[in-house]
Amino acid sequence: MPLVVDGETYYTATEAARYLHISRDTFYENVKDQLQPYRQGVRKRVYYRKSDLDQLQSIHPIGREDYKEER
């Protein structure tokens, strides 16, 4: 169940992967390092902010060095 603090929603890695419609392995391999991790209190569980996940899903330009033309 997502964590809501001050109106902002936070997801665990498993929940974030589900929200992004990707596997948990894909989340850890390709997405996690692009996100700011958060913790609540003294718990060891790491959360990711929903608004950050939403930004990953938005359309954005890619750099020429990142673009590989399909042939």
Secondary structure by P-SEA (a helix, b strand, c coil): cccccccbbbbcaaaaaaaacccaaaaaacccccbbbbbcccccbbbbbaaaaaaaacbbbbccccccccc
